[in-house]
């Protein structure tokens, strides 16, 4: 497994939330890569697959597979037009980070 790069995040509370979310997420069957994608969506605006691919350096097919699973788990949703829309955390996805801070 690839370690989650938390060096981008500043602030103890945020680091604690992410660390707690990783522990809670593992119980929910999420992979480290899925957690990285969730964190990226949480921390960035107007996130699409291309932005995730460039920001996290993950192959597009892996992102598509993880996005599908995250949508099935109702942790993220897609909003807007197919070409210009974005992924956002759902209430359930935000709770994953909030409840583990």
CORHU-V583804 format. One record per pair of residues at least 6 apart in sequence whose ideal C-beta (glycine too) atoms are under 8 Angstrom apart, sorted by the first residue. I is the first residue (numbers start at 1). J is the second residue. Records with the same first field share a line. If there is no record, write none. Layout:
# CORHU-V583804
I = J ; J
This chain:
# CORHU-V583804
1 = 31 ; 32
2 = 32 ; 33 ; 36
3 = 32
4 = 18 ; 22 ; 32 ; 35 ; 36 ; 39
5 = 36
6 = 15 ; 18 ; 19
8 = 43
9 = 15 ; 18 ; 39 ; 43
13 = 101
16 = 101
17 = 97 ; 98 ; 100 ; 101
18 = 39 ; 97
19 = 100
20 = 97 ; 99 ; 100 ; 101
21 = 35 ; 38 ; 39 ; 96 ; 97 ; 100
22 = 32 ; 35
23 = 100
24 = 96 ; 99 ; 100
25 = 34 ; 35 ; 38 ; 96
28 = 73 ; 96
30 = 38 ; 73
31 = 66
33 = 58 ; 62 ; 66
34 = 66 ; 69 ; 70
36 = 56 ; 58
37 = 52 ; 56 ; 58 ; 63 ; 66 ; 67 ; 70
38 = 70 ; 75 ; 76 ; 89 ; 93 ; 96 ; 97
40 = 47 ; 52 ; 55 ; 56
41 = 47 ; 52 ; 76 ; 87 ; 88 ; 89 ; 93
42 = 89 ; 93 ; 94 ; 97
44 = 51 ; 55
45 = 86
46 = 86
47 = 86 ; 87 ; 88
48 = 85 ; 86 ; 87
49 = 60 ; 63 ; 64 ; 67
52 = 58 ; 63 ; 87
53 = 59 ; 60 ; 63
67 = 76 ; 87
70 = 76 ; 93
71 = 77 ; 78
73 = 92
74 = 90 ; 92 ; 93
75 = 89 ; 90 ; 92 ; 93 ; 96
76 = 87 ; 88 ; 89 ; 90 ; 93
77 = 87 ; 88 ; 90
78 = 85 ; 86 ; 87 ; 88
79 = 85 ; 86 ; 87 ; 88
80 = 86
89 = 97
